[in-house]
Amino acid sequence: MARLTREQSQARTKEKLLASAYEVMARYGYAGASIERIAEEAGYSKGAFYSNFANKEDIFLQLLAGNAGGDVVQLTELLGNCDDPMELIDVLATWANNRGDDRRWGMLAIELLRMAQHDHTLGDRHIKLFRDQWEGVGKILIEKLDLVMQPPASPFYIGGIVLELTYGGISSFLREGAPGDMVRVVLHDMYRSSRATKSGVPVKA
């Protein structure tokens, strides 16, 4: 077996620390997760942690960045071959249910943002994660569903609606399939409204 290069070894260490951070934070919350526990459960020392991350907030922001960017890539691939609008909405609703099953992402993200706001450290790095994710998903949906945008609607808001319903937290506790059903209702109405706007026919309530 070929020996790992220094870069490969460091990448593997970072990957294991990220995976450990997610599991530890999911169990104890962001505030309750310690750097010592994250490093220990990954099989490394605190020194290895600080060789890859500045602090606990840094590792979690990198976790969120990977998750947010992964959603855009995944949806681009998933919806790429969907030419029928109703099929696309159903596929997206199923995706929302699958993602919504893991309630930890949304809850951890909210916990971090609240702490950052309380500590007056909320900055562009925090906001950019979600802004880029929301805009990326919104652009996909506007293009694939050929949605007509009327102010204040924008890719940011369209993507934000879908992702808030997916990760918002409360909906996934109500009943199985709730996030997907809500995404389906919202996108059906958006699509119907866009078709009516293009044809000049008023939408019936």
Rosetta constraint file for C-alpha pairs under 8 A:
AtomPair CA 4 CA 8 HARMONIC 5.68 0.50
AtomPair CA 4 CA 9 HARMONIC 5.82 0.50
AtomPair CA 5 CA 9 HARMONIC 6.09 0.50
AtomPair CA 6 CA 10 HARMONIC 6.13 0.50
AtomPair CA 7 CA 11 HARMONIC 6.11 0.50
AtomPair CA 8 CA 12 HARMONIC 6.18 0.50
AtomPair CA 9 CA 13 HARMONIC 6.19 0.50
AtomPair CA 10 CA 14 HARMONIC 6.14 0.50
AtomPair CA 11 CA 15 HARMONIC 6.12 0.50
AtomPair CA 12 CA 16 HARMONIC 6.20 0.50
AtomPair CA 13 CA 17 HARMONIC 6.20 0.50
AtomPair CA 13 CA 48 HARMONIC 7.84 0.50
AtomPair CA 14 CA 18 HARMONIC 6.15 0.50
AtomPair CA 14 CA 52 HARMONIC 6.34 0.50
AtomPair CA 15 CA 19 HARMONIC 6.27 0.50
AtomPair CA 16 CA 20 HARMONIC 6.08 0.50
AtomPair CA 16 CA 42 HARMONIC 5.73 0.50
AtomPair CA 17 CA 21 HARMONIC 6.00 0.50
AtomPair CA 17 CA 38 HARMONIC 6.75 0.50
AtomPair CA 17 CA 39 HARMONIC 6.45 0.50
AtomPair CA 17 CA 42 HARMONIC 5.54 0.50
AtomPair CA 17 CA 49 HARMONIC 7.20 0.50
AtomPair CA 18 CA 22 HARMONIC 6.35 0.50
AtomPair CA 18 CA 59 HARMONIC 6.77 0.50
AtomPair CA 18 CA 60 HARMONIC 7.96 0.50
AtomPair CA 18 CA 63 HARMONIC 6.53 0.50
AtomPair CA 19 CA 23 HARMONIC 6.49 0.50
AtomPair CA 19 CA 42 HARMONIC 7.83 0.50
AtomPair CA 20 CA 24 HARMONIC 6.03 0.50
AtomPair CA 20 CA 38 HARMONIC 5.57 0.50
AtomPair CA 20 CA 39 HARMONIC 7.48 0.50
AtomPair CA 20 CA 41 HARMONIC 6.19 0.50
AtomPair CA 20 CA 42 HARMONIC 5.45 0.50
AtomPair CA 21 CA 25 HARMONIC 5.88 0.50
AtomPair CA 21 CA 33 HARMONIC 7.94 0.50
AtomPair CA 21 CA 38 HARMONIC 5.27 0.50
AtomPair CA 21 CA 59 HARMONIC 7.46 0.50
AtomPair CA 21 CA 60 HARMONIC 7.34 0.50
AtomPair CA 22 CA 26 HARMONIC 5.93 0.50
AtomPair CA 22 CA 60 HARMONIC 7.78 0.50
AtomPair CA 22 CA 63 HARMONIC 7.43 0.50
AtomPair CA 23 CA 27 HARMONIC 6.33 0.50
AtomPair CA 24 CA 28 HARMONIC 6.11 0.50
AtomPair CA 24 CA 29 HARMONIC 7.61 0.50
AtomPair CA 24 CA 33 HARMONIC 5.98 0.50
AtomPair CA 24 CA 37 HARMONIC 7.40 0.50
AtomPair CA 24 CA 38 HARMONIC 6.29 0.50
AtomPair CA 25 CA 29 HARMONIC 4.61 0.50
AtomPair CA 25 CA 30 HARMONIC 5.11 0.50
AtomPair CA 25 CA 32 HARMONIC 7.25 0.50
AtomPair CA 25 CA 33 HARMONIC 5.29 0.50
AtomPair CA 25 CA 108 HARMONIC 7.56 0.50
AtomPair CA 26 CA 30 HARMONIC 7.70 0.50
AtomPair CA 26 CA 104 HARMONIC 5.96 0.50
AtomPair CA 26 CA 108 HARMONIC 7.39 0.50
AtomPair CA 28 CA 32 HARMONIC 4.90 0.50
AtomPair CA 28 CA 33 HARMONIC 5.54 0.50
AtomPair CA 29 CA 33 HARMONIC 6.11 0.50
AtomPair CA 29 CA 108 HARMONIC 6.62 0.50
AtomPair CA 29 CA 111 HARMONIC 7.94 0.50
AtomPair CA 30 CA 108 HARMONIC 6.30 0.50
AtomPair CA 30 CA 111 HARMONIC 6.78 0.50
AtomPair CA 30 CA 112 HARMONIC 6.66 0.50
AtomPair CA 33 CA 37 HARMONIC 7.03 0.50
AtomPair CA 33 CA 38 HARMONIC 7.30 0.50
AtomPair CA 34 CA 38 HARMONIC 6.31 0.50
AtomPair CA 34 CA 56 HARMONIC 7.67 0.50
AtomPair CA 35 CA 39 HARMONIC 6.10 0.50
AtomPair CA 35 CA 46 HARMONIC 7.00 0.50
AtomPair CA 35 CA 49 HARMONIC 7.62 0.50
AtomPair CA 35 CA 55 HARMONIC 7.85 0.50
AtomPair CA 35 CA 56 HARMONIC 6.40 0.50
AtomPair CA 36 CA 40 HARMONIC 5.99 0.50
AtomPair CA 36 CA 45 HARMONIC 7.69 0.50
AtomPair CA 36 CA 46 HARMONIC 6.11 0.50
AtomPair CA 37 CA 41 HARMONIC 5.98 0.50
AtomPair CA 38 CA 42 HARMONIC 6.31 0.50
AtomPair CA 39 CA 43 HARMONIC 6.25 0.50
AtomPair CA 39 CA 44 HARMONIC 5.03 0.50
AtomPair CA 39 CA 45 HARMONIC 5.63 0.50
AtomPair CA 39 CA 46 HARMONIC 5.83 0.50
AtomPair CA 39 CA 48 HARMONIC 7.59 0.50
AtomPair CA 39 CA 49 HARMONIC 6.18 0.50
AtomPair CA 40 CA 44 HARMONIC 5.57 0.50
AtomPair CA 40 CA 45 HARMONIC 6.46 0.50
AtomPair CA 40 CA 46 HARMONIC 7.94 0.50
AtomPair CA 44 CA 48 HARMONIC 6.08 0.50
AtomPair CA 44 CA 49 HARMONIC 7.43 0.50
AtomPair CA 45 CA 49 HARMONIC 6.68 0.50
AtomPair CA 46 CA 50 HARMONIC 6.31 0.50
AtomPair CA 47 CA 51 HARMONIC 6.15 0.50
AtomPair CA 48 CA 52 HARMONIC 6.70 0.50
AtomPair CA 49 CA 53 HARMONIC 5.97 0.50
AtomPair CA 50 CA 54 HARMONIC 5.84 0.50
AtomPair CA 50 CA 55 HARMONIC 7.08 0.50
AtomPair CA 53 CA 58 HARMONIC 6.02 0.50
AtomPair CA 53 CA 59 HARMONIC 5.88 0.50
AtomPair CA 54 CA 58 HARMONIC 5.86 0.50
AtomPair CA 54 CA 59 HARMONIC 7.65 0.50
AtomPair CA 55 CA 59 HARMONIC 6.66 0.50
AtomPair CA 56 CA 60 HARMONIC 6.36 0.50
AtomPair CA 57 CA 61 HARMONIC 6.06 0.50
AtomPair CA 58 CA 62 HARMONIC 6.25 0.50
AtomPair CA 59 CA 63 HARMONIC 6.22 0.50
AtomPair CA 60 CA 64 HARMONIC 6.15 0.50
AtomPair CA 61 CA 65 HARMONIC 6.04 0.50
AtomPair CA 61 CA 126 HARMONIC 7.32 0.50
AtomPair CA 62 CA 66 HARMONIC 6.22 0.50
AtomPair CA 63 CA 67 HARMONIC 6.32 0.50
AtomPair CA 64 CA 68 HARMONIC 5.93 0.50
AtomPair CA 64 CA 109 HARMONIC 7.62 0.50
AtomPair CA 64 CA 129 HARMONIC 7.37 0.50
AtomPair CA 65 CA 69 HARMONIC 5.92 0.50
AtomPair CA 65 CA 129 HARMONIC 5.96 0.50
AtomPair CA 66 CA 70 HARMONIC 5.83 0.50
AtomPair CA 67 CA 71 HARMONIC 6.31 0.50
AtomPair CA 68 CA 72 HARMONIC 6.86 0.50
AtomPair CA 68 CA 129 HARMONIC 6.91 0.50
AtomPair CA 68 CA 130 HARMONIC 7.17 0.50
AtomPair CA 68 CA 133 HARMONIC 5.52 0.50
AtomPair CA 69 CA 73 HARMONIC 6.43 0.50
AtomPair CA 69 CA 133 HARMONIC 6.39 0.50
AtomPair CA 70 CA 74 HARMONIC 5.87 0.50
AtomPair CA 71 CA 75 HARMONIC 6.00 0.50
AtomPair CA 71 CA 133 HARMONIC 7.56 0.50
AtomPair CA 71 CA 137 HARMONIC 7.92 0.50
AtomPair CA 72 CA 76 HARMONIC 6.05 0.50
AtomPair CA 72 CA 133 HARMONIC 6.56 0.50
AtomPair CA 72 CA 136 HARMONIC 6.00 0.50
AtomPair CA 72 CA 137 HARMONIC 5.73 0.50
AtomPair CA 73 CA 77 HARMONIC 6.37 0.50
AtomPair CA 74 CA 78 HARMONIC 5.94 0.50
AtomPair CA 75 CA 79 HARMONIC 5.70 0.50
AtomPair CA 75 CA 80 HARMONIC 7.80 0.50
AtomPair CA 75 CA 92 HARMONIC 7.99 0.50
AtomPair CA 75 CA 137 HARMONIC 7.43 0.50
AtomPair CA 75 CA 140 HARMONIC 7.97 0.50
AtomPair CA 76 CA 80 HARMONIC 5.60 0.50
AtomPair CA 76 CA 140 HARMONIC 6.86 0.50
AtomPair CA 77 CA 81 HARMONIC 7.81 0.50
AtomPair CA 78 CA 82 HARMONIC 7.94 0.50
AtomPair CA 78 CA 91 HARMONIC 7.92 0.50
AtomPair CA 79 CA 88 HARMONIC 6.36 0.50
AtomPair CA 79 CA 91 HARMONIC 7.55 0.50
AtomPair CA 79 CA 92 HARMONIC 7.78 0.50
AtomPair CA 79 CA 144 HARMONIC 7.95 0.50
AtomPair CA 82 CA 87 HARMONIC 6.65 0.50
AtomPair CA 82 CA 88 HARMONIC 5.43 0.50
AtomPair CA 82 CA 144 HARMONIC 7.96 0.50
AtomPair CA 83 CA 87 HARMONIC 7.76 0.50
AtomPair CA 83 CA 88 HARMONIC 7.23 0.50
AtomPair CA 83 CA 144 HARMONIC 7.37 0.50
AtomPair CA 84 CA 88 HARMONIC 6.20 0.50
AtomPair CA 85 CA 89 HARMONIC 6.22 0.50
AtomPair CA 85 CA 144 HARMONIC 7.49 0.50
AtomPair CA 85 CA 145 HARMONIC 5.88 0.50
AtomPair CA 86 CA 90 HARMONIC 6.25 0.50
AtomPair CA 86 CA 188 HARMONIC 7.84 0.50
AtomPair CA 87 CA 91 HARMONIC 6.14 0.50
AtomPair CA 88 CA 92 HARMONIC 6.14 0.50
AtomPair CA 89 CA 93 HARMONIC 6.06 0.50
AtomPair CA 89 CA 184 HARMONIC 6.03 0.50
AtomPair CA 89 CA 187 HARMONIC 6.75 0.50
AtomPair CA 89 CA 188 HARMONIC 7.44 0.50
AtomPair CA 90 CA 94 HARMONIC 6.24 0.50
AtomPair CA 90 CA 184 HARMONIC 6.78 0.50
AtomPair CA 91 CA 95 HARMONIC 6.26 0.50
AtomPair CA 92 CA 96 HARMONIC 6.11 0.50
AtomPair CA 92 CA 180 HARMONIC 7.54 0.50
AtomPair CA 92 CA 183 HARMONIC 7.79 0.50
AtomPair CA 92 CA 184 HARMONIC 7.89 0.50
AtomPair CA 93 CA 97 HARMONIC 6.33 0.50
AtomPair CA 93 CA 179 HARMONIC 7.46 0.50
AtomPair CA 93 CA 180 HARMONIC 4.00 0.50
AtomPair CA 93 CA 181 HARMONIC 6.51 0.50
AtomPair CA 93 CA 183 HARMONIC 5.83 0.50
AtomPair CA 93 CA 184 HARMONIC 5.73 0.50
AtomPair CA 94 CA 98 HARMONIC 6.30 0.50
AtomPair CA 94 CA 180 HARMONIC 5.89 0.50
AtomPair CA 95 CA 99 HARMONIC 6.11 0.50
AtomPair CA 95 CA 180 HARMONIC 7.45 0.50
AtomPair CA 96 CA 100 HARMONIC 5.71 0.50
AtomPair CA 96 CA 163 HARMONIC 7.99 0.50
AtomPair CA 96 CA 166 HARMONIC 5.11 0.50
AtomPair CA 96 CA 179 HARMONIC 6.09 0.50
AtomPair CA 96 CA 180 HARMONIC 5.12 0.50
AtomPair CA 96 CA 183 HARMONIC 7.51 0.50
AtomPair CA 97 CA 101 HARMONIC 6.13 0.50
AtomPair CA 97 CA 166 HARMONIC 7.04 0.50
AtomPair CA 97 CA 176 HARMONIC 7.95 0.50
AtomPair CA 97 CA 177 HARMONIC 5.63 0.50
AtomPair CA 97 CA 178 HARMONIC 7.37 0.50
AtomPair CA 97 CA 179 HARMONIC 5.65 0.50
AtomPair CA 97 CA 180 HARMONIC 4.97 0.50
AtomPair CA 98 CA 102 HARMONIC 7.58 0.50
AtomPair CA 99 CA 166 HARMONIC 6.77 0.50
AtomPair CA 99 CA 167 HARMONIC 7.42 0.50
AtomPair CA 100 CA 166 HARMONIC 5.18 0.50
AtomPair CA 100 CA 167 HARMONIC 5.58 0.50
AtomPair CA 100 CA 169 HARMONIC 7.63 0.50
AtomPair CA 100 CA 172 HARMONIC 6.08 0.50
AtomPair CA 100 CA 179 HARMONIC 6.61 0.50
AtomPair CA 101 CA 172 HARMONIC 6.66 0.50
AtomPair CA 103 CA 107 HARMONIC 6.57 0.50
AtomPair CA 103 CA 167 HARMONIC 6.80 0.50
AtomPair CA 103 CA 169 HARMONIC 5.92 0.50
AtomPair CA 103 CA 172 HARMONIC 7.14 0.50
AtomPair CA 104 CA 108 HARMONIC 5.88 0.50
AtomPair CA 105 CA 109 HARMONIC 6.08 0.50
AtomPair CA 105 CA 167 HARMONIC 7.05 0.50
AtomPair CA 106 CA 110 HARMONIC 6.20 0.50
AtomPair CA 106 CA 167 HARMONIC 4.92 0.50
AtomPair CA 106 CA 168 HARMONIC 5.91 0.50
AtomPair CA 106 CA 169 HARMONIC 6.11 0.50
AtomPair CA 107 CA 111 HARMONIC 6.19 0.50
AtomPair CA 107 CA 168 HARMONIC 7.79 0.50
AtomPair CA 107 CA 169 HARMONIC 6.53 0.50
AtomPair CA 108 CA 112 HARMONIC 6.21 0.50
AtomPair CA 109 CA 113 HARMONIC 6.23 0.50
AtomPair CA 110 CA 114 HARMONIC 6.07 0.50
AtomPair CA 111 CA 115 HARMONIC 6.23 0.50
AtomPair CA 112 CA 116 HARMONIC 6.12 0.50
AtomPair CA 113 CA 117 HARMONIC 6.03 0.50
AtomPair CA 113 CA 122 HARMONIC 6.91 0.50
AtomPair CA 113 CA 126 HARMONIC 7.45 0.50
AtomPair CA 114 CA 118 HARMONIC 6.05 0.50
AtomPair CA 115 CA 119 HARMONIC 6.04 0.50
AtomPair CA 116 CA 120 HARMONIC 5.91 0.50
AtomPair CA 116 CA 121 HARMONIC 4.87 0.50
AtomPair CA 116 CA 122 HARMONIC 4.71 0.50
AtomPair CA 117 CA 121 HARMONIC 6.10 0.50
AtomPair CA 117 CA 122 HARMONIC 5.05 0.50
AtomPair CA 122 CA 126 HARMONIC 6.44 0.50
AtomPair CA 122 CA 127 HARMONIC 7.91 0.50
AtomPair CA 123 CA 127 HARMONIC 6.54 0.50
AtomPair CA 124 CA 128 HARMONIC 5.65 0.50
AtomPair CA 125 CA 129 HARMONIC 6.63 0.50
AtomPair CA 126 CA 130 HARMONIC 7.48 0.50
AtomPair CA 127 CA 131 HARMONIC 6.11 0.50
AtomPair CA 128 CA 132 HARMONIC 5.83 0.50
AtomPair CA 129 CA 133 HARMONIC 6.32 0.50
AtomPair CA 130 CA 134 HARMONIC 5.89 0.50
AtomPair CA 131 CA 135 HARMONIC 6.04 0.50
AtomPair CA 131 CA 156 HARMONIC 6.77 0.50
AtomPair CA 132 CA 136 HARMONIC 5.92 0.50
AtomPair CA 133 CA 137 HARMONIC 6.27 0.50
AtomPair CA 133 CA 159 HARMONIC 7.65 0.50
AtomPair CA 134 CA 138 HARMONIC 5.97 0.50
AtomPair CA 134 CA 155 HARMONIC 7.20 0.50
AtomPair CA 134 CA 156 HARMONIC 5.14 0.50
AtomPair CA 134 CA 157 HARMONIC 7.21 0.50
AtomPair CA 134 CA 158 HARMONIC 7.50 0.50
AtomPair CA 134 CA 159 HARMONIC 4.35 0.50
AtomPair CA 134 CA 160 HARMONIC 4.92 0.50
AtomPair CA 134 CA 163 HARMONIC 7.13 0.50
AtomPair CA 135 CA 139 HARMONIC 6.05 0.50
AtomPair CA 135 CA 155 HARMONIC 4.95 0.50
AtomPair CA 135 CA 156 HARMONIC 4.21 0.50
AtomPair CA 135 CA 157 HARMONIC 7.60 0.50
AtomPair CA 135 CA 158 HARMONIC 7.84 0.50
AtomPair CA 135 CA 159 HARMONIC 5.85 0.50
AtomPair CA 135 CA 160 HARMONIC 7.64 0.50
AtomPair CA 136 CA 140 HARMONIC 6.54 0.50
AtomPair CA 136 CA 155 HARMONIC 7.44 0.50
AtomPair CA 136 CA 156 HARMONIC 7.83 0.50
AtomPair CA 136 CA 159 HARMONIC 7.18 0.50
AtomPair CA 137 CA 141 HARMONIC 6.42 0.50
AtomPair CA 137 CA 155 HARMONIC 7.49 0.50
AtomPair CA 137 CA 158 HARMONIC 7.85 0.50
AtomPair CA 137 CA 159 HARMONIC 4.88 0.50
AtomPair CA 138 CA 142 HARMONIC 6.10 0.50
AtomPair CA 138 CA 154 HARMONIC 7.59 0.50
AtomPair CA 138 CA 155 HARMONIC 4.09 0.50
AtomPair CA 138 CA 156 HARMONIC 5.93 0.50
AtomPair CA 138 CA 157 HARMONIC 7.16 0.50
AtomPair CA 138 CA 158 HARMONIC 4.94 0.50
AtomPair CA 138 CA 159 HARMONIC 3.80 0.50
AtomPair CA 138 CA 160 HARMONIC 7.40 0.50
AtomPair CA 139 CA 143 HARMONIC 6.12 0.50
AtomPair CA 139 CA 155 HARMONIC 5.21 0.50
AtomPair CA 139 CA 159 HARMONIC 7.56 0.50
AtomPair CA 140 CA 144 HARMONIC 6.06 0.50
AtomPair CA 141 CA 145 HARMONIC 5.70 0.50
AtomPair CA 141 CA 146 HARMONIC 7.68 0.50
AtomPair CA 141 CA 147 HARMONIC 7.66 0.50
AtomPair CA 141 CA 158 HARMONIC 7.77 0.50
AtomPair CA 141 CA 159 HARMONIC 7.68 0.50
AtomPair CA 142 CA 146 HARMONIC 5.32 0.50
AtomPair CA 142 CA 147 HARMONIC 4.87 0.50
AtomPair CA 142 CA 148 HARMONIC 7.69 0.50
AtomPair CA 142 CA 155 HARMONIC 7.09 0.50
AtomPair CA 142 CA 158 HARMONIC 7.97 0.50
AtomPair CA 143 CA 147 HARMONIC 6.98 0.50
AtomPair CA 145 CA 191 HARMONIC 6.64 0.50
AtomPair CA 146 CA 191 HARMONIC 7.93 0.50
AtomPair CA 146 CA 194 HARMONIC 7.76 0.50
AtomPair CA 147 CA 190 HARMONIC 7.16 0.50
AtomPair CA 147 CA 191 HARMONIC 6.28 0.50
AtomPair CA 147 CA 194 HARMONIC 5.44 0.50
AtomPair CA 147 CA 195 HARMONIC 7.99 0.50
AtomPair CA 148 CA 194 HARMONIC 5.06 0.50
AtomPair CA 148 CA 197 HARMONIC 7.44 0.50
AtomPair CA 148 CA 198 HARMONIC 7.79 0.50
AtomPair CA 149 CA 153 HARMONIC 5.56 0.50
AtomPair CA 149 CA 154 HARMONIC 6.44 0.50
AtomPair CA 150 CA 154 HARMONIC 7.89 0.50
AtomPair CA 153 CA 157 HARMONIC 6.05 0.50
AtomPair CA 153 CA 158 HARMONIC 6.96 0.50
AtomPair CA 154 CA 158 HARMONIC 6.20 0.50
AtomPair CA 155 CA 159 HARMONIC 5.95 0.50
AtomPair CA 156 CA 160 HARMONIC 5.90 0.50
AtomPair CA 157 CA 161 HARMONIC 6.05 0.50
AtomPair CA 158 CA 162 HARMONIC 6.64 0.50
AtomPair CA 159 CA 163 HARMONIC 6.13 0.50
AtomPair CA 160 CA 164 HARMONIC 5.74 0.50
AtomPair CA 161 CA 165 HARMONIC 6.19 0.50
AtomPair CA 162 CA 166 HARMONIC 6.20 0.50
AtomPair CA 162 CA 183 HARMONIC 5.97 0.50
AtomPair CA 163 CA 167 HARMONIC 5.88 0.50
AtomPair CA 163 CA 168 HARMONIC 7.51 0.50
AtomPair CA 164 CA 168 HARMONIC 4.72 0.50
AtomPair CA 165 CA 171 HARMONIC 7.17 0.50
AtomPair CA 165 CA 179 HARMONIC 5.63 0.50
AtomPair CA 165 CA 182 HARMONIC 6.99 0.50
AtomPair CA 165 CA 183 HARMONIC 6.64 0.50
AtomPair CA 166 CA 179 HARMONIC 5.32 0.50
AtomPair CA 166 CA 180 HARMONIC 7.26 0.50
AtomPair CA 166 CA 183 HARMONIC 7.72 0.50
AtomPair CA 169 CA 173 HARMONIC 7.04 0.50
AtomPair CA 170 CA 174 HARMONIC 6.69 0.50
AtomPair CA 171 CA 175 HARMONIC 7.34 0.50
AtomPair CA 171 CA 178 HARMONIC 5.83 0.50
AtomPair CA 171 CA 179 HARMONIC 5.80 0.50
AtomPair CA 172 CA 176 HARMONIC 6.75 0.50
AtomPair CA 172 CA 177 HARMONIC 7.48 0.50
AtomPair CA 172 CA 178 HARMONIC 6.14 0.50
AtomPair CA 172 CA 179 HARMONIC 6.14 0.50
AtomPair CA 174 CA 178 HARMONIC 6.89 0.50
AtomPair CA 177 CA 181 HARMONIC 6.15 0.50
AtomPair CA 178 CA 182 HARMONIC 6.18 0.50
AtomPair CA 179 CA 183 HARMONIC 6.23 0.50
AtomPair CA 180 CA 184 HARMONIC 6.05 0.50
AtomPair CA 181 CA 185 HARMONIC 6.25 0.50
AtomPair CA 182 CA 186 HARMONIC 6.22 0.50
AtomPair CA 183 CA 187 HARMONIC 6.09 0.50
AtomPair CA 184 CA 188 HARMONIC 5.96 0.50
AtomPair CA 185 CA 189 HARMONIC 6.32 0.50
AtomPair CA 186 CA 190 HARMONIC 6.22 0.50
AtomPair CA 187 CA 191 HARMONIC 5.98 0.50
AtomPair CA 188 CA 192 HARMONIC 6.06 0.50
AtomPair CA 189 CA 193 HARMONIC 5.95 0.50
AtomPair CA 190 CA 194 HARMONIC 6.15 0.50
AtomPair CA 191 CA 195 HARMONIC 6.26 0.50
AtomPair CA 192 CA 196 HARMONIC 6.25 0.50
AtomPair CA 192 CA 203 HARMONIC 7.57 0.50
AtomPair CA 193 CA 197 HARMONIC 6.13 0.50
AtomPair CA 193 CA 203 HARMONIC 6.21 0.50
AtomPair CA 194 CA 198 HARMONIC 6.26 0.50
AtomPair CA 195 CA 199 HARMONIC 6.22 0.50
AtomPair CA 196 CA 200 HARMONIC 5.75 0.50
AtomPair CA 196 CA 201 HARMONIC 4.95 0.50
AtomPair CA 196 CA 202 HARMONIC 5.96 0.50
AtomPair CA 196 CA 203 HARMONIC 5.98 0.50
AtomPair CA 197 CA 201 HARMONIC 6.53 0.50
AtomPair CA 197 CA 202 HARMONIC 7.20 0.50
